[in-house]
Amino acid sequence: AGTDLDRADRLADGVAEFEPFGKEDEDQAKLESDAVTYFIMSRQNGYLQIAAAIKDALLLRNGVIKEWVETRTIVRTENYKNATPEAMAELTSRPGVECESVRWAANGDLTLRCTYTTKRLRCEAVPLENFLYLKNWDSQDLQDIPLCAERHIDTRADLKALFPKAHKKIDLLPRFAPTVNNSSDARNPARSQVQNFAPVDKSQELVEWFEVYALVDAGNGASERRRVSMHESTILEDEPVDLVPYVGGVA
């Protein structure tokens, strides 16, 4: 009875609970439950994201939430004074950071260009006007759907942080030209007031792209799930994935 009451208390404060397979698994199940509650509800404003998806389900019959690990690449120029050869070796061999020497003067002044790769858990409700799926797919389980996609509009700088190997392709993508969209305008009335402002730099221009999850022939007759990030015929990234990061719900 005490264990059941403890579970009820955790469910009242959390978003989900993992069931243990046995007594030896209870601590691990509680740890996983607490981790989901912390990362989703505390770090990602989970209550707001879930409420937004529920509102979409009530008004538009479907609600979609995306859960994924976002990987970004950030380049920084770092300056150091009185750098010794030992310090140089340590600065250029940090885990998770790739650095190259730009300038190293005789007085020890050192300039490095460092590339940082960061990862963080993300959870967001996806506006339905930006989510595309097959018309004949009638299941809320999206893991087996042959094809679904999410439409994004990001700056060139953000795109380069997401796809560091596609910088040249991103520079050639056309600038996004906003059109009238009743759904997105109703969701964000301020959108039509700011969409015509010119960016201060090309890196801040908006670009439209699509994140596509498709089942394709792996070459042996079996289907393989791939994530293709693209704009029209320009592919920014194409890689295999284990699952579809979207979950759907209806009222």
N, C-alpha and C positions, 0 to 999 in steps of 0.2 A: 504493500500500500504506500509506503514511504517513497519507493522508487517511482510509482505512478504519479504521486503528487509532485515530486521533483520534475518529472517530465512535463506535467501540466504547467508548472511555473515557467519552465524554459520556453514552452510553446507560446505562452502569453507574451513573452518578451522578444521572441525570435520569429524568423520567417519560415523555418523548416527544422525538422529533426531527423537525424539519421538513426535508424534502428540498429542496435547491435546484433550480431549473429549469435552471440553467447556472452557469458559473464566476462570472459577474458577480453571481449571486444567493447565493453561498455565505456571505458575511458577514451578509446579512440573515437567511438561514435559521438560522445559528448564533445570531444575536441573538434570534430568536423562540424557539428551543429553550431558550436560557438564561433568557429571560423567563418561560416557562411553568414551568420548574423552580424559579425563584425565587419567583414569586407563589403557585404551587400547593403546592409541597413545603415551602418555608421559611416563607412568611407565613401559610399556611392549614393547616398540619399535614397536608399531603396524604397522607403515608404512613398516618396514622390513619384518614382519611376513606376512602381506597381500601381499606384493610384491613377497615373496617366494611362497605363495600359487598360485598366479596368474601365475607365471612362470611355476609351475608344471602343471597348467591347460592348458597352451599354448603348452608345450612340451609333456606332458603325458596324456592329455585329462581330467585329474581330478586334483583338488586341494582341500586340506583338512586343516582346521584350528580347533584347540582345544581351548576351553575356560572353565576354571575350577578354583575352589578354592583349593589350595594345603594346606594340613594340615601336619605339621612336628612336631616331638617330639625330643627335644634336652635335653640331660642330662649334667649338669655342677656341678663341685665340687666348693663350695664357702667357703672361710675362713674369719672369722671375729675375731676381738680382743675386749676385754673388753665388751663382750656381757652380758647384764643383762637379767633376766627372762622376762621383758617386751619386750625387743628387740627380744628375742627368739620367743615370741608369735607372734609379728608382722611379722617377717621374714618367719615364717612357715604358715602364714594365708594370704599370698598375692593372689589376684585373678589371675586365670590362671596359677598358679605355684603350684606344689606339692613338698614339701620339707620334708626330713627326717634327723634327727640328726645322724651324724656319730661319732662326738666327741665333748664333752663339758667339758672343764677342769675347775678346781676350780678358776683359774685366769681369766676366762672369754673367753679364746680362744675357738671359736666355728667353727666346720666344718659341713657344710650341703651338702647333695646331692640333687640337685633340678632338677625337670623335667619341662621344659617349652614346652607348646604347642602353636605353631604359625600358623597363617593362612594368606595366601596372594593370591590375584587374579593373575592368570596366563593366558597368551595367546600365543600360538605357532603354527606355520605352521608344520604340521606333514608330514615327508618324506613318499612318497607313498609306498616305499619298506617296511615301518614299519606299514602300515595300512592294515588290513585284513577285507574283507566284503564278503557277499554271492555273488556268481558269477551271480545269476539270479536277483539280485536287480538292477533295472534300474532307480531308482529315486534319485535325488540329496538330497531329504529330508531324513535324517537319523534317524529321531525321531521314526519312526515306523519299522525300520529294525529289523528283528528277532535276528540277531547276527552280531556284528562287534567287532574288537579287535585292540589294538595297542601293538606293540612289543617294549619292553624297554630293555636297557642294562645299569645297574647301579652298583655302588659299594655296597658291603654288608653294609657298614656304612650308605649309603643313603637309602637303603632298610629298615634298622632298624629304621631310622628316620620316614619313611613313614608308617611302620607297627610295632609299638612298642610291640604289643601283639604276634608277630610271630618271636621273636629273635631266638629261638631254631631251628625253621624250616629253617630260613635263613642261619644259620651256617651250615646246612646239605646240602644246595643246591650245585650242582656241579659248579665249576668255568667255566666261559664262554670260549669256544674255538673258536676263530674267523675263519670264512671260507671266501672263495672268494665270493664277492658280487659285481657284476659290477655296479649296480645302486648306492650303497652306496660309493664304491670306486671312482666313477666319481663325486659324490657330494662332497666328502672329500678326495682328493688325499693323504693327510698326514696320513690317517687312516692306510694304510698298513705299514707305517714307524714306528708306535708306538705300534702296537697291540701285538708285541711279548715281550715287556718289562715285566719283572716279577715285581709284586707289592711288596712294601716294607713291607707290613703287610697283614694278611688275611682280615682285614676289608676293604682293598682297592682292593681286588679281584673283577673282574667284574662278574656279574650274569645276565643271560637272564631271563626275565619274561614277562607275557602278562597281559594286562588290558582288560578284556572281558566284553562287555555289551550285555546281552542276555535276551530275553523274556522267562520266565519259568512259569510252572503251579503253581499258588499260592495255590492250594489245593481245590479250589472251582470251577474249570473249567475256571477261568479267568486268563489272563496272567499278570505277574508281572515283571517289569524291575529290573534286579539285576546287580551289578558290582562285578565281580569275579576277583581277582588278584591272579595269579597262575603261577607255573612253572610245566609243564607236569601235574602230578596227585597231586602235592602239592599245596594246597589252602592256601594262605597267609591271604586273607580277602574275605568275602562274605557278601554283604550288599545290601539292597534295595535302589534304586535311583529314582529320579523323571524324569530324562531326559538323553539323550545321549549328551555328551559335545562336539560333533564334528559337523561341518557344512561343506558340500561339495559344490563345484562349478565347472562349465565347461566353456570353452571358446565358 
